[in-house]
C-alpha cells in the first residue's frame, strides 16, 4: 500500500509538471501570435480626404512592433503609422521622406513604407514632395526598388511611383528627355549591383515610362 501511495503521488506530480509545461508553452505561442497579428485589421483614416487605409501588420517579414519599438526609427515615421502625423506641404514631410536614403538596411524597409504610403495618399500640394525622394531611392537602390515594386502584382504601385516621379521628381531637368534618359538610366545601371539583364531591361523601361508620364503632363 505504501508503494501504491508513492506511485500515485509520483504520477500526480508528473501530471502537474506536464500541465504546467503545456500551459507555459501555450502562453509562449500566444505571445508570439499576438506579436505577429497585433496590428491586423488596423486602419489609418485620412482626416483630410476621409479615406481609410489598411495598415500592414508586418514589413519585410518582420512584425510591425519590430519597427515601432526600434529606437533607431525616427519618431515622425512612427507617428505616421500611428496616425499622429499626416504628411502635408511642410518641412516635417520633407524630413520624413529624406530618411529613405538611409544606408541602414534594417530600418530602411519601414521608411520605404512611409514613402510609398505618402505617394498613395498624395493629392494637391502634397504631390510636390514624394517625387524627388522616390527617384533618389530608385536610383540609389535599384535592385531593392524593383523587388519592392514587384511585390504588388496589380502594377498599381509601379504606376503610382512612375507618375509621382514624373510629377515632382525631375523638375531640374526642364523636360530635357534625352538628358533624363542618359542620367537616370546611368545611375540605375551604375548602382544595380549584381543585376542580370532582366534588371537592365527594367531600368530602361522605368525611365521610358517616366518620360512618357512627363509628356502626358505637358
MIMI-508964 format. One record per residue (C-alpha): residue in three letters; z, y, x. Coordinates in steps of 0.02 Angstrom, whole numbers, plus 32768, in hexadecimal, padded with zeros to 4 digits. Each point is the difference from the previous one (the first is absolute). Example, Ala and Ser with C-alpha at 12.3 -4.5 7.8 and 13.67 -1.06 7.14 Angstrom:
Ala81867F1F8267Ser7FDF80AC8045
***
This chain:
Unk800080008000Unk802780738091Unk7F537FE28048Unk7FB0801D7F56Unk805980A67FEEUnk7FCC803480AFUnk7F4D7FCE7FD8Unk800180657F5FUnk804680998059Unk7F7D7FF18089Unk7F727FF57F81Unk804180987FA1Unk800D806280A3Unk7F4E7FD28032Unk7FC2802E7F52Unk805480AB800CUnk7FB3802080ABUnk7F567FCF7FBCUnk801180757F6BUnk80378090806FUnk7F6F7FE08076Unk7F837FFC7F70Unk804B809D7FB5Unk7FF3805A80A8Unk7F4C7FC78015Unk7FD5803A7F50Unk804C80AB8023Unk7F99800F80A0Unk7F617FD27FA3Unk802A807F7F79Unk801F80878081Unk7F597FDD8053Unk7FA97FFD7F58Unk804E80A67FCCUnk7FCD805080A3Unk7F4D7FC97FE4Unk7FED80317F49Unk808080897FECUnk7F7880857FEDUnk7F8B7F9A7F94Unk7FBD805A7F68Unk804080A9803DUnk7F9280927FCDUnk7FE380AB804BUnk7FE480867F7CUnk7F9A8099802EUnk805C80957FB8Unk7F5F80668003Unk7F7F7F8B7FB4Unk80787F8F7FA2Unk7FAA7F668048Unk80677F6C803BUnk7FDC7F958098Unk80457F538027Unk8059800380A8Unk7FF17F70807BUnk80987F92801BUnk7FC27FD380AEUnk7F8C804A8083Unk7FAD7F9F808BUnk80617F637FCFUnk80A880568010Unk8072802B7F6CUnk800380B87FD6Unk80B88005802FUnk7FCB7FE280B4Unk7FB080AD8001Unk8077805D7F8EUnk80947FC9806BUnk7FA7802080A4Unk8048809A805AUnk7F5B8013805EUnk7FA580297F5EUnk7FFB80BA7FD6Unk806C80307F6BUnk7F70805B7FABUnk7F9C7F5D7FFEUnk80927FA57FAEUnk801180907F85Unk7F4A7FE97FCDUnk801E7F4A7FD6Unk80A180297FA3Unk7FA880887F9AUnk806A8089804EUnk7F6A80548051Unk7F5680227FB4Unk7F73802D807AUnk7FB880AC7FDEUnk7FA7808D805BUnk808D80248078Unk803B7FE480B3Unk80707F707FCDUnk7F677F9E7FCAUnk7FAA802780A4Unk80997FBE805CUnk80087F627F97Unk7F497FD5801CUnk800A802580BAUnk806D7F66801BUnk7F667F927FE5Unk7FD5801B80B8Unk80A07FAF8041Unk7FE87F808089Unk808F7F997FB7Unk7FAA7F6B7FB1Unk80A37FCF7FA8Unk801380A17F9BUnk7F47802B7FEFUnk7FDE7F8C7F6AUnk807980687F97Unk7FA980A18034Unk7F587FB17FD5Unk80447FE17F52Unk803B80B67FF7Unk7F538041802CUnk7FA77F867F8DUnk8075802C7F71Unk7FE480BA801EUnk7F447FE47FFDUnk80167F9F7F5EUnk805B808E7FA7Unk7F9A808E804FUnk7FB5807E7F8BUnk7FE180BA800DUnk805080568095Unk80527F60803EUnk7F537FBB8026Unk7FF580788093Unk80897FA4805FUnk7FDF7F448014Unk7F4E80088042Unk8026803180B3Unk808F7F83801FUnk7F957F7B7FABUnk7F6F8013807BUnk807A80108091Unk80507F5B7FD3Unk7F5A7FA87FE0Unk7FB7803380A7Unk80A17FE18062Unk80237F537FB9Unk7F577FC77FB9Unk80207F458001Unk80A880167FA9Unk7FB2807D7F89Unk7F777F8A7FC5Unk807B7F707FEFUnk806A80707F90Unk7F6980397F9CUnk7FC17F4D7FE9Unk80A57FCD7FAEUnk7FBC80537F64Unk7F757F907FBFUnk7FCB807E7F7BUnk7FBA807C807EUnk805D808F7FABUnk807080238095Unk7F69800D8073Unk7FAB80767F86Unk809A80707FF5Unk8011800C80BEUnk7F4780278018Unk800580877F7BUnk80A08054803EUnk7FBF800280B3Unk7F5B804B7FC3Unk806180817F9CUnk807F803B8080Unk7FF67F9B80A0Unk7F6A8047805CUnk7FFD80B87FD4Unk7FF0803580B6Unk7F557FAE800CUnk7FB180797F82Unk7F967F757FB5Unk7FAC7FDA80A6Unk7FD57F4E7FCFUnk7FB87FCC80A6Unk809B803B805DUnk80707FA67F83Unk7F9A7F618018Unk800C800780BEUnk80B5803B8011Unk80547F977F7BUnk7F9E7F618026Unk8026801B80B9Unk80BC800B7FDFUnk7FFD7F687F8FUnk7FA37F978080Unk806B803C8092Unk80A47FD47FA9Unk7FC57F617FACUnk804F7F918085Unk7FD27F477FF6Unk7F8C80237F6EUnk7F6C7F8F7FE0Unk7F5580347FBEUnk803C7FFB7F4CUnk8078808E8025Unk7F7780638059Unk7F987FF37F61Unk809680387F99Unk801380978071Unk7F4B80347FE4Unk80087FE47F44Unk80A4805F7FF3Unk7FB6809B8055Unk7F607FF37F9AUnk80657FF67F5FUnk806780988033Unk7F6380658022Unk7FB67FC97F5AUnk80A080377FA8Unk7FFA80AA8057Unk7F4E801A7FC6Unk80357FDE7F4DUnk807F808D800EUnk7F7C807E8035
***
